[in-house]
Amino acid sequence: MSKRELLVSKIENGVVIDHIPAGKAFQVLKLLKLDPDATVLVAQNVDSKSMGRKDFIKIEGSYLTSKELDIIAFLAPNSTLNIIYDWEIKEKRKIFLPEKIDGNFKCPNPLCPTNREYTAPKTIYQVQKGSKLEETILKCSYCGSLTYYGTIQQYLNTNGLTIEGGGLVSQEKIEKIFLDALIKGGALRFPPTPDQPFILKSGRKSPYFVNLGTLTDGESLAKLKWAFASYIALLIERGVLPDFDYVFGPSYKGIGLAALACEGLKELYGMDKRYMYDRKEEKTYGDLSADQVIVGAGYFKPGERILVVDDTITTGATKIDTFEKLKLLKDHKVVGLIIAVDRQEKMGDSKNIEEKTATENIQEELGIPVFSIQNIKTIYGLIKDSLDPEMKKLWLEYYNQYGTVKLE
């Protein structure tokens, strides 16, 4: 393949940042905080009709463009961002200097409230644009302090930014950060011995148990929030998950996930959603006109759309109960179900094993698409070498009997 063919060759899924001023491509790439194994082509000093010379960056893979991508404009104003999906340009937009910047730069005033050690608010800068990029000034909304372009450029060149999640987020990165939280936080549980497996609701004797309820420390919760919000936003951007009004979390473990997802969607991607959850027992005191069974239903309006989030799916019985309970809302639509981990098992119990998986049943019978951040085959591939022979045998026997995937 010639050099010219390499530059213009199409990619199936990915991102192209074009019309970068000549010589600035590697500075822009640094801001994106890509995974080291990402496939990237950087082209410098390419002929351009409008610019004379330009740079561009081509990144292969499925990526979510976060709102922090606007920071590129401080290096490459008027560059263009092309989102490519299934060989076609799905979105094309100019990258302009924003009107304001939230939380990326540190205020130079040591007495500014944003520099307090505790309970410091996030910095908000108003962007004052000049006739030239070098005349750009940031004005702190809290104390009025000014940050001039020389300081901005210093931040850009010395990792002085605090961009949460980076400018581009891949599905692989979401899976990696979530799995890191799962394992480091102890949410993936193993029985003390192979002859003491976990007994599931279905009666099946499982060699592991996923319990997101153990993730109660701040670091783990931050990772959960980031992973769920980023995964939801990525599915929406791909067009495989419709937009929605509410996130519903089945009690009990789904409640925290729904709250974290809502907070993350607002904080990271500017999506303002409400969340709801169900009670195990009906409310019998106080105001019984609202929230008697579903907390948050007092704000619900007929026809609104709901996304359900939960920790795992095994036989799907609990999820069916959830969808039945949601019928109390009358006119509504469940647009999807997102689970943390798909156990990849057939429906049924310990003795009666059906052919369909819980995911297939929900999708075919109810018409509700199901998505999972992680699945057990991937997790097993990462932890199998740490299992002793007897425990590994328990895993293999379990999935030979109940699984929809073969473990090796």
C-alpha distance (Angstrom), angle and dihedral (degrees) to the residues before:
residue distance angle dihedral
M1 . . .
S2 3.82 . .
K3 3.81 123.2 .
R4 3.80 90.5 -107.8
E5 3.84 92.5 50.1
L6 3.79 90.1 50.5
L7 3.80 91.8 53.8
V8 3.80 96.1 50.7
S9 3.83 99.2 34.4
K10 3.79 113.7 127.2
I11 3.79 124.8 -116.3
E12 3.80 125.9 -150.4
N13 3.81 97.2 -137.7
G14 3.75 128.5 4.0
V15 3.76 151.1 81.6
V16 3.79 131.2 -77.5
I17 3.80 120.0 -165.6
D18 3.78 105.9 -164.5
H19 3.82 137.9 179.6
I20 3.79 94.1 38.1
P21 3.83 111.5 162.8
A22 3.79 110.3 -99.1
G23 3.79 112.4 -85.9
K24 3.83 96.2 17.7
A25 3.83 100.6 90.9
F26 3.80 97.7 96.9
Q27 3.82 91.8 48.1
V28 3.82 88.9 52.9
L29 3.81 91.1 46.7
K30 3.79 89.8 53.8
L31 3.81 90.8 57.6
L32 3.81 92.3 53.8
K33 3.84 93.2 65.3
L34 3.79 93.3 -151.3
D35 3.79 124.4 -174.7
P36 3.82 111.3 -91.3
D37 3.81 91.2 -118.9
A38 3.83 94.5 54.1
T39 3.82 115.3 124.8
V40 3.80 105.3 -119.9
L41 3.79 134.3 171.6
V42 3.81 116.7 -163.8
A43 3.80 116.8 -168.6
Q44 3.80 121.0 -170.5
N45 3.80 132.2 -167.4
V46 3.80 94.3 7.4
D47 3.82 117.6 168.9
S48 3.81 112.9 -95.2
K49 3.80 128.7 -176.9
S50 3.80 93.7 -150.7
M51 3.82 99.8 35.9
G52 3.79 104.7 26.5
R53 3.81 89.9 -134.3
K54 3.79 129.0 20.0
D55 3.80 143.6 166.5
F56 3.79 127.6 -134.6
I57 3.80 137.8 -174.1
K58 3.80 124.7 -145.6
I59 3.83 117.5 -166.2
E60 3.80 122.2 -173.9
G61 3.79 121.7 -146.1
S62 3.81 139.7 52.2
Y63 3.78 110.9 -57.7
L64 3.76 138.9 176.4
T65 3.79 115.4 -139.4
S66 3.79 108.6 -139.3
K67 3.79 125.1 -153.9
E68 3.83 89.9 -108.6
L69 3.80 88.5 72.1
D70 3.81 86.6 89.5
I71 3.80 87.1 77.4
I72 3.83 87.1 78.1
A73 3.81 87.5 72.6
F74 3.81 89.6 72.6
L75 3.81 87.2 65.7
A76 3.79 103.1 25.8
P77 3.81 113.2 21.3
N78 3.80 115.0 -171.9
S79 3.79 92.7 20.4
T80 3.81 114.6 141.9
L81 3.77 130.4 -122.8
N82 3.82 119.6 -151.1
I83 3.81 119.6 -169.2
I84 3.81 110.3 -158.1
Y85 3.79 122.9 -162.3
D86 3.79 126.4 170.5
W87 3.84 91.6 -5.2
E88 3.81 93.3 -56.5
I89 3.83 131.6 100.3
K90 3.78 102.2 -109.8
E91 3.80 96.2 179.8
K92 3.79 134.9 11.0
R93 3.78 122.5 -174.6
K94 3.77 142.1 160.4
I95 3.79 118.5 -115.5
F96 3.80 108.1 -132.7
L97 3.78 131.9 174.4
P98 3.82 105.7 -87.3
E99 3.80 124.5 -125.3
K100 3.81 90.4 -119.4
I101 3.79 140.0 7.6
D102 3.82 122.7 -143.4
G103 3.77 121.9 -150.5
N104 3.80 102.6 -27.8
F105 3.82 102.1 106.3
K106 3.80 131.1 48.8
C107 3.79 117.0 -121.8
P108 3.86 110.8 -117.2
N109 3.82 91.5 -140.9
P110 3.85 108.1 92.8
L111 3.84 89.6 -159.4
C112 3.82 93.6 55.0
P113 3.83 113.4 118.7
T114 3.82 88.3 -123.3
N115 3.83 89.3 66.2
R116 3.79 95.9 56.3
E117 3.79 113.9 125.1
Y118 3.80 93.4 -130.8
T119 3.83 131.5 35.3
A120 3.79 91.9 1.2
P121 3.82 113.2 171.2
K122 3.80 119.1 -125.8
T123 3.78 113.0 -92.5
I124 3.80 115.6 -106.3
Y125 3.78 118.4 -166.1
Q126 3.78 127.8 -167.8
V127 3.81 108.6 -141.5
Q128 3.79 113.1 -132.3
K129 3.80 107.9 -162.9
G130 3.77 124.0 -152.0
S131 3.78 130.7 -162.9
K132 3.81 87.0 -95.7
L133 3.81 130.0 40.3
E134 3.82 89.5 -118.7
E135 3.81 89.4 61.2
T136 3.83 93.2 61.2
I137 3.81 114.0 124.5
L138 3.81 130.7 -172.3
K139 3.80 117.9 -144.7
C140 3.81 118.1 -160.5
S141 3.81 110.3 -126.9
Y142 3.83 91.2 -149.3
C143 3.80 104.5 49.3
G144 3.81 105.2 5.9
S145 3.81 94.6 -119.3
L146 3.80 115.8 156.1
T147 3.79 127.1 -132.1
Y148 3.81 114.1 -162.8
Y149 3.77 126.7 -148.5
G150 3.80 94.3 -101.6
T151 3.81 89.6 62.2
I152 3.81 91.3 42.9
Q153 3.80 89.3 54.1
Q154 3.80 90.1 49.1
Y155 3.81 89.9 54.5
L156 3.79 90.5 49.3
N157 3.80 92.5 51.3
T158 3.83 99.8 43.1
N159 3.82 105.4 45.7
G160 3.79 89.3 -104.6
L161 3.80 92.1 142.6
T162 3.79 127.1 100.7
I163 3.80 99.8 -152.9
E164 3.80 105.2 164.4
G165 3.79 111.8 -138.0
G166 3.79 93.8 -1.9
G167 3.77 129.3 -104.1
L168 3.81 95.2 -70.8
V169 3.78 126.0 34.1
S170 3.81 121.7 -164.3
Q171 3.79 126.5 -157.6
E172 3.80 87.2 -120.7
K173 3.81 89.9 57.7
I174 3.81 91.4 49.3
E175 3.81 90.8 51.4
K176 3.81 91.8 46.7
I177 3.82 96.0 50.0
F178 3.80 92.1 45.0
L179 3.81 92.5 49.3
D180 3.79 89.7 48.1
A181 3.82 89.6 55.8
L182 3.79 91.1 45.8
I183 3.80 96.0 53.1
K184 3.81 101.4 33.6
G185 3.79 92.3 45.2
G186 3.80 93.0 51.1
A187 3.81 95.4 -118.7
L188 3.80 90.9 133.9
R189 3.82 102.0 74.9
F190 3.80 128.6 -164.5
P191 3.82 127.3 -162.5
P192 3.83 116.5 -106.7
T193 3.82 90.8 -116.9
P194 3.85 134.4 5.5
D195 3.81 90.6 -108.7
Q196 3.82 91.7 57.6
P197 3.83 103.1 60.4
F198 3.79 123.3 167.8
I199 3.80 114.1 -91.2
L200 3.82 109.6 -137.4
K201 3.82 127.0 -154.7
S202 3.79 87.0 -98.4
G203 3.81 90.8 57.6
R204 3.78 91.8 -112.9
K205 3.81 116.7 141.2
S206 3.78 104.5 -127.0
P207 3.83 127.1 -162.3
Y208 3.80 90.7 -145.1
F209 3.77 143.3 19.2
V210 3.79 129.2 -149.1
N211 3.80 110.9 -144.7
L212 3.79 114.6 173.9
G213 3.79 87.1 177.6
T214 3.80 88.2 81.8
L215 3.81 91.1 64.5
T216 3.79 97.6 90.5
D217 3.81 101.5 131.5
G218 3.80 120.6 100.6
E219 3.80 96.4 -114.5
S220 3.81 93.6 52.5
L221 3.81 92.8 45.7
A222 3.82 90.8 50.6
K223 3.82 89.8 52.9
L224 3.82 91.8 47.4
K225 3.80 91.2 50.0
W226 3.78 92.5 48.6
A227 3.82 94.4 45.1
F228 3.83 97.0 47.4
A229 3.81 94.6 43.0
S230 3.81 93.4 45.5
Y231 3.81 93.2 46.4
I232 3.82 92.0 50.0
A233 3.81 91.8 47.3
L234 3.81 90.8 47.8
L235 3.83 92.1 52.5
I236 3.81 90.3 49.5
E237 3.80 92.1 48.8
R238 3.81 90.5 50.3
G239 3.79 89.6 52.8
V240 3.82 95.0 -123.4
L241 3.81 94.5 108.8
P242 3.82 119.2 51.4
D243 3.78 120.1 -135.3
F244 3.81 115.8 -92.7
D245 3.81 143.0 -167.7
Y246 3.81 103.7 -141.7
V247 3.79 139.0 34.5
F248 3.80 110.5 -146.8
G249 3.82 121.1 -157.8
P250 3.83 118.1 -168.1
S251 3.79 111.8 -134.1
Y252 2.86 130.4 -68.5
K253 3.81 114.9 7.8
G254 3.77 94.2 17.4
I255 3.81 91.8 61.7
G256 3.79 95.2 70.9
L257 3.81 92.0 42.4
A258 3.82 91.5 53.5
A259 3.81 91.7 49.5
L260 3.81 92.9 47.3
A261 3.81 91.7 46.9
C262 3.82 91.9 52.4
E263 3.79 92.9 47.7
G264 3.81 91.9 47.2
L265 3.80 94.2 47.5
K266 3.81 90.6 53.6
E267 3.79 97.2 41.3
L268 3.81 98.6 42.9
Y269 3.80 105.1 27.2
G270 3.80 107.2 19.4
M271 3.83 94.2 -116.4
D272 3.81 110.8 142.8
K273 3.83 110.1 -154.8
R274 3.80 135.6 159.1
Y275 3.78 125.2 -133.8
M276 3.79 133.9 -143.0
Y277 3.79 136.0 -172.2
D278 3.78 137.1 -176.0
R279 3.77 131.4 -114.6
K280 3.79 120.7 -125.2
E281 3.80 87.9 -140.4
E282 3.79 127.0 26.6
K283 3.80 117.9 -100.7
T284 3.82 110.4 -104.5
Y285 3.81 101.4 179.2
G286 3.79 140.8 56.2
D287 3.80 120.0 9.4
L288 3.81 105.2 5.0
S289 3.79 94.5 176.4
A290 3.83 91.8 85.3
D291 3.80 139.3 24.3
Q292 3.81 91.8 17.5
V293 3.80 92.6 139.0
I294 3.81 105.2 -3.6
V295 3.81 115.7 45.0
G296 3.79 110.9 -140.2
A297 3.80 93.8 26.5
G298 3.79 90.3 115.8
Y299 3.81 88.8 80.2
F300 3.79 95.6 43.7
K301 3.80 118.1 116.6
P302 3.83 124.8 -160.0
G303 3.79 113.4 -91.0
E304 3.79 96.6 22.9
R305 3.80 119.6 140.9
I306 3.80 127.8 -119.6
L307 3.81 134.0 -156.1
V308 3.83 114.8 -159.5
V309 3.82 120.1 -148.7
D310 3.81 127.7 -172.7
D311 3.78 142.9 154.0
T312 3.82 107.4 -107.4
I313 3.78 143.2 -9.8
T314 3.82 123.3 -143.3
T315 3.80 114.1 150.7
G316 3.80 95.6 -6.7
A317 3.81 95.6 -126.8
T318 3.82 93.4 122.1
K319 3.79 91.4 50.2
I320 3.82 91.6 51.2
D321 3.81 88.0 53.3
T322 3.81 88.5 52.4
F323 3.80 93.4 52.7
E324 3.81 90.0 48.1
K325 3.79 91.4 52.2
L326 3.79 91.0 50.1
K327 3.81 88.2 62.1
L328 3.82 85.5 78.7
L329 3.82 85.3 76.4
K330 3.82 89.4 63.7
D331 3.82 109.2 -157.8
H332 3.80 106.2 39.5
K333 3.80 141.5 117.0
V334 3.80 128.0 -137.0
V335 3.82 104.8 -146.4
G336 3.79 97.3 -173.4
L337 3.78 151.2 -27.4
I338 3.80 120.7 -120.9
I339 3.77 119.0 -168.3
A340 3.77 130.1 -175.3
V341 3.81 96.2 -135.4
D342 3.81 130.7 14.5
R343 3.81 108.1 -149.1
Q344 3.83 88.6 -159.7
E345 3.80 96.4 -138.2
K346 3.77 135.9 144.8
M347 3.78 119.5 -108.3
G348 3.79 123.5 -101.8
D349 3.77 132.9 60.2
S350 3.80 136.5 -78.2
K351 3.83 93.3 -63.7
N352 3.79 106.0 22.1
I353 3.78 110.5 61.5
E354 3.78 119.2 -176.0
E355 3.79 127.1 -156.0
K356 3.78 97.3 -125.1
T357 3.76 125.4 75.7
A358 3.79 120.4 -129.4
T359 3.79 89.1 -111.8
E360 3.82 92.3 52.9
N361 3.80 91.7 47.3
I362 3.81 94.3 51.6
Q363 3.79 92.4 45.6
E364 3.83 96.1 45.1
E365 3.79 101.8 35.9
L366 3.80 100.0 35.1
G367 3.79 100.8 24.6
I368 3.80 91.6 -128.8
P369 3.81 115.9 138.9
V370 3.82 115.3 -131.2
F371 3.81 124.4 -150.6
S372 3.80 129.7 -178.1
I373 3.79 129.6 -162.1
Q374 3.80 91.3 -151.3
N375 3.81 138.2 7.3
I376 3.76 132.8 -151.7
K377 3.82 96.4 -114.2
T378 3.80 90.7 61.4
I379 3.80 92.1 44.7
Y380 3.82 92.6 48.1
G381 3.80 90.8 50.8
L382 3.80 89.0 58.0
I383 3.82 99.2 45.0
K384 3.83 103.4 32.4
D385 3.80 95.0 94.1
S386 3.81 90.1 57.9
L387 3.84 93.3 54.3
D388 3.78 119.8 97.0
P389 3.86 115.7 -123.1
E390 3.82 94.9 -99.7
M391 3.80 94.0 49.2
K392 3.79 91.3 45.6
K393 3.81 89.2 51.4
L394 3.82 89.2 53.4
W395 3.81 90.3 54.0
L396 3.80 93.5 49.0
E397 3.82 94.2 46.8
Y398 3.80 91.9 48.2
Y399 3.80 93.6 52.7
N400 3.79 93.4 41.9
Q401 3.80 86.5 59.2
Y402 3.79 104.5 35.1
G403 3.77 108.0 11.2
T404 3.77 133.0 105.2
V405 3.80 89.8 -155.8
K406 3.79 131.2 54.0
L407 3.78 117.5 -122.9
E408 3.78 120.0 -151.8
